[in-house]
Amino acid sequence: MELEDTSPSRRRFGLSARLLLLTMFFVMLSEVFIYAPSVGRFRLVYLQERIAAAHLASLALEVPPDNMVGARLRAKLLDHAGAYGIVLRRPTSKALMLSADMPPKIDATYDLRQGGFFGLIGQAFAVLAGDGKRVLRLIGTAPKAPDVVVEVVIDEAPLRAAMLDYSWRILVLSIVISLSTAMLVFISLHWLFVRPMRGLVASMILFREDPEDARRLVTPGDRTDELGVAERELAGMQRGLRAALVQKTRLAALGTAVAKINHDLRNILSTAQLVSDHVELSDDPKVRRIAPTLMGAIDRAVTLCQRTLSFVQEGAAELELTQFPLRTLVDEVAASTAGMGNGEVALDNCVDAAVTLHADRDQMFRVLFNVIRNAFEAGALKVTVSGSETDGHALIDVADDGPGLPARVRGSLFQPFSGTARSGGSGLGLSIARDLMRGHGGDIELVRSDQDGTLFRLSLLVGAEDRPAAI
């Protein structure tokens, strides 16, 4: 896995820039949601003002006895109201009319006494989307006289011009608000979050260059929020990783030394084996009696050297994944362990025939062989292997009827050279088994160990589609 490129070209649209753009976008989006009902309300108020002006202009008709005015006064009244014609309807009197000589054709009629929230918004956007050349007929009640119904005929062009002017003012105000809000939010979040995040990223990059340098560890602050927790967790992770790397470096050096020592020790033991062969032919009864013990001790020492050398030199094995039934694999392990314990041991294969694995067959054979061999060498006469599938995992249980593991070795059971309960054991079998299982994305665990026997459980992904992708 590679860290993200932190060059200036890649940071041009980094977290800070994205934060600024997103803030501006969401503020502008909020302004859009505010603008839609606002422009609808603006149109309604404008039309209501036209109704009020028309009502005021029509009051001049009540002054003359015959409700008639001259042409010159009529034109001034209509011009003041911005209308082609005005009609007043009262419940107790006949209608009063004030109209130009040749009123234009009416294109649309709007009753201001009706219309809901979304209707007003739709009508407002219809005005903005049009060309403003329509003639409108408005119907509404007089502001000062709710029982008077006023009808007025006006041009749409002044209404559209006023709405466009209002929209431009809203747009400019929205841009100013979004920029100022975005800058304030950007500065605050940059100081509180982005700057510490950059410090964490810089610390990770610096640590990656030389993980064993203690001076490159991040120094956590006293923040109590999530970033403070992240700093402390990163510091703990770096300390743990550095300690593990230092330990692995020492172990690698120790492994090299052990390999060299083993080479010389095997030569010495080979000489001892040759001498022990002559000891066995001695005429002295006491010498012949101790010769088998001596040869057995030398053989165990040679075997331990070979296993230790193999463990030190063995690297991470490459997986050759195939799909195969688990039951047939257990049968092969049973055939390979049939001669153990002078042929008195038995392996019971209780695996369901439907259980299949997607794994490296040779490595899984090695895992099962190590676990079962350990059971027989520890004194078990019967080992039962069962398998099942659950939640996309294959569970393999290996149970024996042996005397159980001593409490002193259970804590270090999977540690090399320490997790053995029998004399002469190397303690590598279970350690190698766990390494192979974890290489498959699975694991092995001790479920129980008592006077009734020991149970190990192996877990492994069933299918290839469930296997995690390589990073």
PADO-276916 format. One record per residue (C-alpha): x, y, z. Coordinates in Angstrom, 1 decimal, m for minus. Each point is the difference from the previous one (the first is absolute). Example, Ala and Ser with C-alpha at 12.3 -4.5 7.8 and 13.67 -1.06 7.14 Angstrom:
REM PADO-276916
> east	north	up
> 12.3	m4.5	7.8;
> 1.4	3.4	m0.7;
//
This chain:
REM PADO-276916
> east	north	up
> 0.0	0.0	0.0;
> 1.4	3.4	m1.0;
> m0.8	3.3	1.8;
> m1.7	2.7	m2.0;
> 2.2	2.3	m2.0;
> 0.4	3.2	2.0;
> 1.7	2.1	m2.7;
> m1.3	3.6	m0.5;
> m1.8	m1.0	m3.2;
> m2.0	m2.6	1.9;
> m0.7	2.3	3.0;
> m1.4	2.7	m2.3;
> m3.4	m1.5	0.5;
> 0.6	m1.4	3.4;
> m2.2	m0.1	3.0;
> 0.1	3.8	0.6;
> m1.0	0.9	m3.6;
> m2.7	m2.6	0.0;
> m1.3	1.3	3.3;
> m0.2	3.5	m1.3;
> m1.8	m1.0	m3.2;
> m2.5	m2.2	1.8;
> m0.8	2.7	2.5;
> m0.7	2.5	m2.8;
> m2.1	m2.6	m1.9;
> m2.2	m0.8	3.0;
> m0.4	3.7	0.9;
> m1.1	0.7	m3.6;
> m2.3	m3.0	0.1;
> m1.6	1.3	3.2;
> m0.4	3.4	m1.7;
> m1.8	m1.7	m2.9;
> m2.5	m1.6	2.4;
> m0.5	3.4	1.6;
> m0.2	1.9	m3.3;
> m2.9	m2.1	m1.4;
> m2.6	0.9	2.6;
> 1.4	3.5	0.2;
> m0.5	0.8	m3.6;
> m3.5	m1.5	0.2;
> m0.8	2.2	2.9;
> 1.5	3.0	m1.8;
> m2.3	m0.5	m3.0;
> m3.1	m0.3	2.3;
> 0.9	3.2	1.9;
> 0.6	1.8	m3.3;
> m3.5	m1.0	m1.4;
> m1.6	0.8	3.3;
> 1.5	3.5	m0.2;
> m1.5	0.3	m3.5;
> m3.4	m0.9	1.5;
> 0.4	2.6	2.8;
> 1.0	2.7	m2.6;
> m2.9	m0.9	m2.2;
> m2.4	0.3	3.0;
> 1.4	3.4	0.9;
> m0.3	1.2	m3.6;
> m3.6	m1.2	m0.3;
> m1.0	2.0	3.1;
> 0.0	3.1	m2.2;
> m3.1	m1.3	m1.8;
> m2.0	0.5	3.1;
> 0.5	3.8	0.0;
> m2.1	0.9	m3.1;
> m3.8	m0.5	0.4;
> m0.3	m2.2	m3.1;
> 3.3	m2.0	0.9;
> 1.5	1.4	m3.2;
> 3.4	1.8	m0.5;
> 1.5	1.7	m2.9;
> 2.3	m1.7	m2.5;
> 3.1	1.9	1.3;
> m0.6	m0.9	3.6;
> m0.8	m3.6	m0.9;
> 3.3	m0.3	m1.8;
> 1.9	1.4	3.0;
> m1.8	m2.4	2.4;
> 0.7	m3.0	m2.2;
> 3.7	1.0	m0.4;
> 0.3	0.4	3.7;
> m1.3	m3.5	0.5;
> 2.0	m1.3	m2.9;
> m3.1	m1.6	m1.4;
> m2.1	m0.2	m3.2;
> m3.3	m0.4	2.0;
> m1.3	m0.2	3.5;
> m3.3	m1.5	1.3;
> m1.3	0.3	3.6;
> m2.7	m2.3	1.2;
> m1.8	0.7	3.3;
> m2.7	m2.3	1.5;
> m2.4	3.0	0.5;
> 0.5	2.0	m3.2;
> 0.6	m0.5	m3.7;
> 3.4	m0.3	m1.5;
> 2.2	3.0	m0.6;
> 2.1	m0.1	m3.2;
> 3.0	2.0	m1.1;
> 1.4	m1.0	m3.3;
> 1.9	1.2	m3.0;
> m1.8	0.4	m3.3;
> 1.5	m3.1	m1.6;
> 1.2	m2.5	2.7;
> 2.3	m2.7	m1.4;
> m0.7	m3.7	m0.2;
> 0.5	m1.8	3.3;
> 2.5	m3.0	m0.1;
> m0.3	m1.3	3.5;
> m2.2	0.5	3.1;
> 1.3	m0.4	3.6;
> m2.2	m0.1	3.1;
> 2.2	1.2	2.9;
> m2.6	m1.4	2.5;
> 1.1	m3.5	m1.1;
> 3.2	m1.9	m0.5;
> 2.2	m2.0	2.3;
> 3.7	0.0	0.9;
> 1.3	m2.0	m3.0;
> m2.5	1.7	m2.3;
> 1.4	3.4	0.7;
> 3.6	m1.3	m0.6;
> m1.0	m1.6	m3.3;
> m1.8	3.2	m1.2;
> 3.1	2.1	1.0;
> 2.4	m2.2	m2.1;
> m2.5	0.0	m2.9;
> 0.3	3.9	0.0;
> 3.8	m0.2	0.1;
> 0.1	m2.6	m2.8;
> m2.4	2.0	m2.2;
> 0.6	3.1	m2.2;
> m2.1	2.4	2.0;
> m2.4	0.9	m2.9;
> m3.2	m1.3	1.6;
> m2.9	2.0	1.3;
> m1.2	m1.2	3.4;
> m3.4	0.3	1.7;
> 0.3	0.1	3.8;
> m2.8	m0.7	2.5;
> 0.4	0.8	3.7;
> m1.5	1.7	3.0;
> 0.8	3.6	0.9;
> 2.5	0.2	2.9;
> m2.1	2.5	1.9;
> m3.4	m1.4	m0.9;
> m0.1	m3.8	0.0;
> m3.6	0.0	m1.3;
> 1.1	1.8	m3.2;
> 1.1	m2.2	m2.9;
> 2.4	1.8	m2.4;
> 0.8	m1.1	m3.5;
> 2.9	1.6	m1.9;
> 1.6	m0.5	m3.4;
> 3.8	0.6	m0.2;
> 3.0	m0.8	m2.1;
> 2.3	m2.8	1.1;
> 3.2	1.8	m1.1;
> 0.4	2.3	3.1;
> m0.6	m3.1	2.2;
> 2.6	m2.0	m1.8;
> 2.5	2.9	0.1;
> m0.5	0.4	3.8;
> 0.4	m3.8	0.6;
> 3.2	m0.1	m2.1;
> 1.4	3.0	2.0;
> m0.9	m1.8	3.2;
> 1.6	m3.2	m1.2;
> 3.3	1.7	m0.8;
> 0.1	1.6	3.4;
> m0.6	m3.4	1.6;
> 2.7	m1.5	m2.2;
> 2.6	2.6	1.0;
> m1.0	m0.3	3.7;
> 0.2	m3.8	m0.2;
> 3.5	0.1	m1.5;
> 1.2	2.4	2.7;
> m1.6	m2.1	2.7;
> 1.4	m3.3	m1.4;
> 3.5	1.4	m0.4;
> 0.1	1.6	3.5;
> m1.5	m3.1	1.6;
> 2.2	m2.3	m1.9;
> 3.1	1.9	0.9;
> m1.0	0.1	3.7;
> m0.8	m3.7	0.1;
> 3.1	m0.8	m2.0;
> 2.3	1.9	2.3;
> m1.6	m1.6	3.1;
> 0.1	m3.5	m1.4;
> 3.4	0.4	m1.4;
> 1.4	1.1	3.4;
> m2.0	m2.7	1.9;
> 0.3	m3.0	m2.3;
> 1.9	0.4	m3.3;
> 3.2	1.3	1.7;
> 0.2	m2.8	2.5;
> m0.8	m2.5	m2.7;
> 2.9	1.2	m2.1;
> 2.2	m0.4	3.1;
> m1.1	m3.6	0.3;
> 0.6	m0.7	m3.6;
> 3.5	1.6	0.1;
> 0.7	m2.1	3.1;
> m1.0	m3.2	m1.7;
> 2.1	0.9	m3.1;
> 3.0	0.8	2.3;
> m0.5	m3.2	1.9;
> m0.3	m2.1	m3.2;
> 3.5	1.2	m1.1;
> 1.7	m1.5	3.1;
> m2.4	m1.8	2.4;
> 2.8	m0.9	2.4;
> 1.0	3.6	0.7;
> m1.6	0.9	3.4;
> 0.2	3.7	m0.9;
> m2.6	m0.5	m2.8;
> m2.8	m1.0	2.3;
> m3.0	2.3	0.1;
> m0.4	2.0	3.2;
> m3.7	0.0	1.0;
> m1.5	3.2	1.3;
> m2.6	0.5	2.8;
> m3.1	0.1	m2.3;
> m3.0	m1.9	1.2;
> m1.9	m0.3	m3.3;
> 0.3	m2.6	m2.7;
> 3.2	1.5	m1.4;
> 1.6	m0.2	3.4;
> m1.0	m3.6	0.2;
> 1.4	m0.6	m3.5;
> 3.3	1.6	1.0;
> 0.3	m2.2	3.2;
> m0.9	m3.1	m1.9;
> 2.5	0.8	m2.8;
> 2.7	0.6	2.6;
> m0.8	m3.3	1.7;
> 0.0	m1.8	m3.4;
> 3.3	1.5	m1.0;
> 1.6	m1.0	3.4;
> m1.3	m3.5	m0.4;
> 1.1	m0.3	m3.6;
> 3.4	1.3	0.8;
> 0.4	m2.4	2.9;
> m1.1	m2.9	m2.3;
> 2.4	1.1	m2.7;
> 2.9	0.2	2.5;
> m0.9	m3.4	1.4;
> m0.3	m1.5	m3.5;
> 3.4	1.5	m0.9;
> 1.6	m1.6	3.0;
> m1.8	m3.3	m0.7;
> 1.2	0.1	m3.6;
> 3.6	0.4	1.3;
> m0.6	m2.7	2.5;
> m1.4	m2.3	m2.7;
> 3.1	0.5	m2.1;
> 2.2	m0.8	3.0;
> m2.1	m3.1	0.8;
> 0.3	m1.2	m3.6;
> 3.8	0.3	0.2;
> 0.0	m1.7	3.4;
> m2.3	m2.8	m1.3;
> 2.4	m0.6	m2.9;
> 2.9	m0.6	2.3;
> m2.1	m1.8	2.5;
> m1.2	m2.5	m2.6;
> 3.5	m0.8	m0.9;
> 0.9	m0.6	3.6;
> m3.1	m2.2	0.5;
> 0.8	m2.0	m3.2;
> 3.4	m0.8	1.5;
> m1.8	m1.0	3.2;
> m2.3	m2.3	m1.9;
> 2.9	m1.8	m1.6;
> 1.6	m0.4	3.4;
> m3.3	m1.3	1.5;
> m0.2	m2.7	m2.7;
> 3.3	m1.4	1.3;
> m1.1	0.4	3.6;
> m3.0	m2.3	m0.7;
> 2.5	m2.7	m1.1;
> 1.9	0.1	3.3;
> 0.5	m3.1	2.1;
> m0.7	1.8	3.2;
> m3.7	m0.7	1.0;
> m0.3	3.4	1.7;
> 1.1	1.8	m3.1;
> m2.4	m2.0	m2.2;
> m2.8	0.7	2.5;
> 0.4	3.8	m0.2;
> 0.8	0.1	m3.7;
> m3.7	0.1	m1.2;
> m0.7	2.9	2.4;
> 3.1	1.8	m1.3;
> m1.0	m0.6	m3.7;
> m3.6	1.1	0.6;
> 1.2	3.3	1.6;
> 2.4	0.6	m2.9;
> m2.8	m0.7	m2.5;
> m2.3	2.4	1.7;
> 2.7	2.6	0.0;
> 0.5	m0.4	m3.7;
> m3.7	0.1	m0.7;
> m0.3	3.2	2.1;
> 2.9	1.6	m1.9;
> m1.7	m0.9	m3.4;
> m3.3	1.4	1.1;
> 1.5	3.2	1.4;
> 2.0	0.6	m3.1;
> m3.1	m0.6	m2.2;
> m2.0	2.4	2.1;
> 2.6	2.8	m0.1;
> 0.6	m0.3	m3.8;
> m3.6	m0.4	m0.9;
> m1.7	3.2	m1.3;
> m3.6	0.9	m0.7;
> m1.3	m2.7	m2.4;
> m1.8	1.0	m3.1;
> m3.6	m1.2	m0.2;
> m1.2	m2.3	m2.9;
> m3.7	0.3	0.6;
> m2.3	m2.8	m1.2;
> m3.5	m1.2	0.7;
> m0.1	m3.5	1.6;
> m2.1	m2.1	2.4;
> 1.2	0.0	3.6;
> m0.9	m3.7	0.6;
> 2.4	m1.4	m2.5;
> 2.8	2.1	1.4;
> m0.7	m1.4	3.5;
> 0.1	m3.5	m1.5;
> 3.5	0.7	m1.3;
> 1.1	1.2	3.4;
> m1.4	m3.1	1.6;
> 2.0	m2.2	m2.4;
> 3.2	1.9	0.8;
> m0.5	m0.4	3.8;
> m1.1	m3.6	0.0;
> 3.4	m1.3	1.0;
> 0.4	2.2	3.1;
> m0.1	m1.5	3.4;
> 0.9	m3.4	m1.2;
> m3.2	m0.1	m2.0;
> m2.3	0.3	3.0;
> m1.3	3.4	m0.7;
> m3.1	0.8	m2.1;
> m1.3	3.1	m1.8;
> m3.8	0.4	m0.3;
> m1.0	2.1	m3.1;
> m3.4	1.5	0.8;
> 0.2	2.9	m2.5;
> m3.1	0.7	m2.0;
> 0.6	m0.9	m3.7;
> m1.6	3.3	m1.1;
> 2.7	2.1	1.8;
> 2.5	1.5	m2.5;
> 2.9	2.3	0.5;
> 1.6	2.7	m2.2;
> 3.6	m0.3	1.2;
> 3.5	m1.3	m0.7;
> m0.5	m3.8	0.3;
> 3.5	m0.9	0.9;
> 0.2	2.6	2.8;
> m3.4	m1.1	1.4;
> 1.3	m3.6	0.0;
> 3.1	1.2	1.9;
> m2.2	1.8	2.6;
> m2.3	m3.0	0.7;
> 3.0	m2.4	0.0;
> 1.8	2.2	2.6;
> m3.0	0.2	2.3;
> m0.9	m3.7	m0.3;
> 3.6	m1.1	0.4;
> 0.4	2.1	3.2;
> m3.1	m1.7	1.4;
> 1.3	m3.5	m0.6;
> 3.4	0.9	1.3;
> m1.6	1.4	3.1;
> m1.6	m3.3	0.8;
> m3.4	0.1	m1.8;
> m1.2	m3.3	m1.4;
> m2.9	1.5	m2.0;
> m0.4	3.3	m1.9;
> m3.3	1.1	m1.4;
> m0.2	2.6	m2.8;
> m3.3	1.7	m0.8;
> m0.8	2.9	m2.3;
> m2.9	2.3	m0.7;
> m0.8	3.3	m1.8;
> m1.6	3.0	1.7;
> m0.2	3.7	m1.1;
> 2.4	m0.5	m2.9;
> 2.7	m1.7	2.2;
> 1.1	m3.7	0.2;
> 0.5	m1.1	3.6;
> 2.2	m3.1	0.5;
> 0.1	m1.6	3.4;
> 2.8	m2.3	1.0;
> m0.8	m1.8	3.3;
> 2.1	m2.7	1.7;
> m0.4	m2.3	3.0;
> 3.4	0.8	1.5;
> 0.9	1.1	3.5;
> m0.3	3.7	m0.8;
> 2.6	2.7	m0.1;
> 1.7	1.2	3.2;
> m1.1	3.5	1.1;
> 3.6	1.3	m0.2;
> 0.2	m0.4	m3.8;
> m3.5	1.2	m1.0;
> 1.0	3.7	0.1;
> 2.9	m0.5	m2.3;
> m1.5	m2.8	m2.1;
> 0.6	1.7	m3.4;
> 3.3	1.6	0.8;
> 3.1	m1.6	m1.6;
> 2.2	m2.2	2.2;
> m2.2	0.5	3.1;
> m3.4	m1.5	m0.7;
> 0.8	m3.7	0.5;
> m1.1	m2.4	2.8;
> 2.1	m3.1	m0.8;
> 3.6	m0.6	0.5;
> 2.1	0.5	m3.1;
> m2.6	2.0	m1.8;
> 1.0	3.1	m2.0;
> m3.2	2.0	0.5;
> m0.1	0.9	m3.7;
> m2.9	m2.0	m1.2;
> m2.9	2.2	1.3;
> 2.0	3.2	m0.7;
> 0.4	m1.0	m3.7;
> m3.7	m1.1	m0.1;
> m1.1	3.4	1.2;
> 2.3	1.9	m2.4;
> m1.4	m2.0	m2.9;
> m3.6	0.5	1.1;
> 0.4	3.8	0.4;
> 1.7	0.1	m3.4;
> m3.4	m1.3	m1.3;
> m1.9	2.7	1.9;
> m1.1	m2.6	2.6;
> 1.2	m1.0	3.4;
> 0.4	m2.9	2.4;
> m1.0	0.1	3.7;
> m0.1	m2.3	3.0;
> m3.7	m0.5	1.0;
> 0.6	m2.3	3.0;
> 2.5	m2.3	1.6;
> m0.8	m2.1	3.1;
> 0.1	m3.6	1.2;
> m2.4	m1.0	m2.8;
> 2.2	1.2	m2.8;
> 0.9	3.1	m2.0;
> m2.0	1.8	m2.7;
> 1.6	2.3	m2.6;
> m2.2	2.1	m2.4;
> 1.2	1.2	m3.4;
> m2.0	2.7	m1.8;
> 0.4	0.8	m3.7;
> m1.9	1.9	m2.7;
> m2.1	m2.3	m2.2;
> 0.0	1.6	m3.4;
> 2.2	2.2	m2.2;
> m2.6	2.7	m0.1;
> 0.2	0.4	3.8;
> 3.8	0.4	0.0;
> 1.2	3.5	0.7;
> 1.7	1.8	m2.9;
> 3.7	0.6	0.1;
> 1.0	3.6	0.9;
//
